[in-house]
């Protein structure tokens, strides 16, 4: 997927941001890390891409016909 698809929300879901390349020096602390800039989530760009990409979506119907009498 090249463009993010946010079908379940109107806006992208708020997620922690991955560490910058300049924060390569860090001290891990069970999911967090200390960097020279402070305490952050220990989240790489690869981990961020994996958790921010939707893994499921509603299936598109074969035809776009809505029948209001269906099931009567």
N, CA, C and O atoms as a DFTB+ gen file, in Angstrom:
288 C
 N C O
     1  1       0.844      -1.170       0.000
     2  2       0.000       0.000       0.000
     3  2       0.886       1.228       0.000
     4  3       1.731       1.397       0.879
     5  1       0.691       2.074      -0.978
     6  2       1.508       3.271      -1.062
     7  2       0.906       4.407      -0.252
     8  3       1.638       5.143       0.411
     9  1      -0.397       4.564      -0.291
    10  2      -1.061       5.611       0.488
    11  2      -1.695       4.984       1.714
    12  3      -2.272       3.901       1.620
    13  1      -1.601       5.650       2.877
    14  2      -2.246       5.074       4.057
    15  2      -3.765       5.070       3.896
    16  3      -4.346       6.022       3.375
    17  1      -4.391       4.006       4.343
    18  2      -5.839       3.869       4.271
    19  2      -6.380       3.892       5.696
    20  3      -6.074       3.012       6.501
    21  1      -7.178       4.895       5.995
    22  2      -7.743       5.036       7.333
    23  2      -9.255       4.838       7.237
    24  3     -10.022       5.763       7.503
    25  1      -9.678       3.643       6.861
    26  2     -11.095       3.405       6.643
    27  2     -11.875       3.368       7.941
    28  3     -13.084       3.598       7.920
    29  1     -11.242       3.090       9.072
    30  2     -11.963       2.982      10.333
    31  2     -12.077       4.292      11.086
    32  3     -12.816       4.373      12.067
    33  1     -11.360       5.323      10.649
    34  2     -11.374       6.616      11.330
    35  2     -11.359       7.730      10.294
    36  3     -11.073       7.505       9.118
    37  1     -11.672       8.927      10.752
    38  2     -11.609      10.096       9.874
    39  2     -10.196      10.643       9.747
    40  3      -9.868      11.315       8.769
    41  1      -9.372      10.357      10.724
    42  2      -7.992      10.858      10.758
    43  2      -7.066       9.710      11.129
    44  3      -7.532       8.687      11.631
    45  1      -5.768       9.855      10.895
    46  2      -4.835       8.800      11.332
    47  2      -4.868       8.626      12.853
    48  3      -5.051       9.595      13.591
    49  1      -4.692       7.403      13.308
    50  2      -4.695       7.094      14.731
    51  2      -3.420       7.638      15.358
    52  3      -2.345       7.557      14.763
    53  1      -3.539       8.191      16.553
    54  2      -2.388       8.735      17.251
    55  2      -1.469       7.604      17.697
    56  3      -1.885       6.716      18.440
    57  1      -0.237       7.639      17.249
    58  2       0.752       6.624      17.582
    59  2       2.046       7.301      18.019
    60  3       2.324       8.426      17.606
    61  1       2.838       6.627      18.850
    62  2       4.155       7.186      19.166
    63  2       5.012       7.212      17.912
    64  3       4.894       6.338      17.054
    65  1       5.862       8.201      17.808
    66  2       6.726       8.344      16.642
    67  2       8.012       7.542      16.830
    68  3       8.493       7.403      17.955
    69  1       8.573       7.016      15.745
    70  2       9.823       6.253      15.863
    71  2      10.987       7.175      16.214
    72  3      10.916       8.391      16.036
    73  1      12.043       6.576      16.710
    74  2      13.240       7.332      17.045
    75  2      13.884       7.887      15.784
    76  3      13.830       7.269      14.721
    77  1      14.485       9.043      15.913
    78  2      15.212       9.650      14.805
    79  2      16.560       8.955      14.649
    80  3      17.033       8.295      15.574
    81  1      17.164       9.101      13.501
    82  2      18.477       8.514      13.260
    83  2      19.528       9.111      14.193
    84  3      20.517       8.453      14.516
    85  1      19.318      10.355      14.627
    86  2      20.288      11.015      15.508
    87  2      20.239      10.452      16.927
    88  3      21.156      10.694      17.713
    89  1      19.173       9.697      17.273
    90  2      19.045       9.105      18.600
    91  2      19.570       7.668      18.615
    92  3      19.023       6.814      19.314
    93  1      20.615       7.403      17.855
    94  2      21.157       6.038      17.776
    95  2      21.704       5.592      19.131
    96  3      21.640       4.407      19.460
    97  1      22.240       6.520      19.917
    98  2      22.726       6.188      21.251
    99  2      21.550       6.218      22.209
   100  3      20.989       7.282      22.470
   101  1      21.174       5.063      22.733
   102  2      20.049       4.995      23.664
   103  2      20.283       3.865      24.655
   104  3      21.029       2.922      24.391
   105  1      19.628       3.986      25.797
   106  2      19.700       2.965      26.836
   107  2      18.320       2.328      26.940
   108  3      17.380       2.993      27.374
   109  1      18.164       1.046      26.551
   110  2      16.846       0.402      26.561
   111  2      16.324       0.197      27.978
   112  3      17.081      -0.089      28.906
   113  1      14.984       0.354      28.122
   114  2      14.319       0.196      29.417
   115  2      12.944      -0.443      29.235
   116  3      11.934       0.210      29.499
   117  1      12.875      -1.686      28.796
   118  2      11.620      -2.435      28.669
   119  2      10.552      -1.680      27.873
   120  3       9.491      -1.365      28.411
   121  1      10.818      -1.393      26.623
   122  2       9.847      -0.724      25.765
   123  2      10.061       0.767      25.660
   124  3       9.529       1.401      24.749
   125  1      10.815       1.335      26.556
   126  2      11.189       2.741      26.492
   127  2      12.696       2.809      26.351
   128  3      13.375       1.788      26.463
   129  1      13.225       3.988      26.108
   130  2      14.676       4.148      26.081
   131  2      15.045       5.575      26.450
   132  3      14.327       6.528      26.149
   133  1      16.180       5.688      27.105
   134  2      16.752       6.995      27.391
   135  2      17.632       7.391      26.223
   136  3      18.448       6.592      25.765
   137  1      17.480       8.603      25.736
   138  2      18.338       9.143      24.687
   139  2      18.909      10.461      25.202
   140  3      18.485      10.948      26.250
   141  1      19.855      11.038      24.487
   142  2      20.347      12.356      24.896
   143  2      19.245      13.421      24.916
   144  3      19.400      14.456      25.564
   145  1      18.127      13.171      24.206
   146  2      17.012      14.127      24.167
   147  2      15.901      13.804      25.156
   148  3      14.911      14.534      25.200
   149  1      16.019      12.756      25.943
   150  2      15.005      12.423      26.932
   151  2      14.517      10.990      26.816
   152  3      15.152      10.153      26.174
   153  1      13.375      10.716      27.448
   154  2      12.778       9.379      27.479
   155  2      11.793       9.238      26.324
   156  3      10.926      10.091      26.132
   157  1      11.929       8.157      25.556
   158  2      11.070       7.918      24.400
   159  2      10.662       6.452      24.347
   160  3      11.233       5.609      25.039
   161  1       9.661       6.161      23.512
   162  2       9.339       4.773      23.203
   163  2      10.489       4.187      22.399
   164  3      11.042       4.860      21.529
   165  1      10.853       2.954      22.678
   166  2      11.920       2.285      21.928
   167  2      11.292       1.695      20.672
   168  3      10.990       0.502      20.621
   169  1      11.097       2.533      19.664
   170  2      10.347       2.180      18.473
   171  2      11.171       2.528      17.239
   172  3      11.503       3.691      17.011
   173  1      11.495       1.515      16.449
   174  2      12.263       1.756      15.224
   175  2      11.306       2.114      14.091
   176  3      10.091       1.973      14.233
   177  1      11.847       2.571      12.980
   178  2      11.035       2.909      11.807
   179  2      10.348       1.648      11.271
   180  3       9.193       1.713      10.850
   181  1      11.035       0.513      11.280
   182  2      10.438      -0.742      10.800
   183  2       9.266      -1.168      11.686
   184  3       8.233      -1.601      11.178
   185  1       9.422      -1.047      13.018
   186  2       8.327      -1.380      13.931
   187  2       7.147      -0.434      13.726
   188  3       5.994      -0.866      13.729
   189  1       7.432       0.845      13.550
   190  2       6.364       1.829      13.330
   191  2       5.600       1.511      12.052
   192  3       4.370       1.538      12.048
   193  1       6.308       1.211      10.968
   194  2       5.636       0.873       9.711
   195  2       4.773      -0.371       9.860
   196  3       3.683      -0.445       9.291
   197  1       5.256      -1.352      10.625
   198  2       4.501      -2.597      10.815
   199  2       3.213      -2.361      11.596
   200  3       2.175      -2.907      11.222
   201  1       3.240      -1.562      12.674
   202  2       2.041      -1.387      13.487
   203  2       1.111      -0.308      12.951
   204  3      -0.059      -0.269      13.333
   205  1       1.598       0.568      12.076
   206  2       0.739       1.637      11.573
   207  2       0.065       1.292      10.255
   208  3      -0.810       2.033       9.805
   209  1       0.447       0.194       9.627
   210  2      -0.176      -0.236       8.379
   211  2      -1.375      -1.125       8.699
   212  3      -1.227      -2.133       9.390
   213  1      -2.563      -0.764       8.204
   214  2      -3.735      -1.605       8.495
   215  2      -3.539      -3.021       7.979
   216  3      -3.055      -3.225       6.866
   217  1      -3.919      -4.000       8.797
   218  2      -3.766      -5.396       8.392
   219  2      -5.082      -6.003       7.924
   220  3      -5.113      -7.153       7.485
   221  1      -6.155      -5.250       8.012
   222  2      -7.443      -5.746       7.526
   223  2      -8.279      -4.550       7.093
   224  3      -8.013      -3.414       7.486
   225  1      -9.279      -4.819       6.289
   226  2     -10.182      -3.779       5.807
   227  2     -11.481      -4.441       5.382
   228  3     -11.507      -5.644       5.122
   229  1     -12.547      -3.679       5.310
   230  2     -13.801      -4.265       4.828
   231  2     -13.648      -4.731       3.382
   232  3     -12.918      -4.127       2.596
   233  1     -14.333      -5.793       3.053
   234  2     -14.268      -6.295       1.687
   235  2     -15.174      -5.452       0.798
   236  3     -16.283      -5.084       1.185
   237  1     -14.683      -5.157      -0.391
   238  2     -15.486      -4.398      -1.341
   239  2     -16.516      -5.326      -1.974
   240  3     -16.183      -6.453      -2.342
   241  1     -17.753      -4.874      -2.107
   242  2     -18.768      -5.730      -2.735
   243  2     -18.471      -5.893      -4.229
   244  3     -17.819      -5.051      -4.847
   245  1     -18.967      -6.997      -4.787
   246  2     -18.777      -7.245      -6.220
   247  2     -19.532      -6.226      -7.057
   248  3     -19.099      -5.878      -8.155
   249  1     -20.647      -5.752      -6.548
   250  2     -21.449      -4.762      -7.275
   251  2     -21.917      -3.699      -6.290
   252  3     -22.113      -3.976      -5.106
   253  1     -22.090      -2.507      -6.782
   254  2     -22.482      -1.386      -5.925
   255  2     -23.977      -1.111      -6.016
   256  3     -24.393       0.030      -6.221
   257  1     -24.769      -2.141      -5.866
   258  2     -26.224      -1.995      -5.918
   259  2     -26.768      -2.195      -4.514
   260  3     -26.489      -3.203      -3.866
   261  1     -27.540      -1.235      -4.054
   262  2     -28.172      -1.343      -2.745
   263  2     -29.646      -1.650      -2.955
   264  3     -30.368      -0.888      -3.600
   265  1     -30.080      -2.768      -2.406
   266  2     -31.489      -3.146      -2.538
   267  2     -32.126      -3.039      -1.164
   268  3     -31.772      -3.768      -0.238
   269  1     -33.067      -2.121      -1.052
   270  2     -33.718      -1.923       0.234
   271  2     -34.815      -2.942       0.503
   272  3     -35.302      -3.047       1.628
   273  1     -35.209      -3.697      -0.524
   274  2     -36.232      -4.712      -0.310
   275  2     -35.611      -6.088      -0.080
   276  3     -36.337      -7.077       0.018
   277  1     -34.295      -6.169       0.005
   278  2     -33.646      -7.445       0.189
   279  2     -33.980      -7.981       1.580
   280  3     -33.935      -7.238       2.560
   281  1     -34.301      -9.213       1.663
   282  2     -34.636      -9.841       2.927
   283  2     -36.100      -9.752       3.302
   284  3     -36.485     -10.176       4.392
   285  1     -36.931      -9.203       2.412
   286  2     -38.374      -9.151       2.710
   287  2     -39.064     -10.413       2.292
   288  3     -40.276     -10.541       2.466
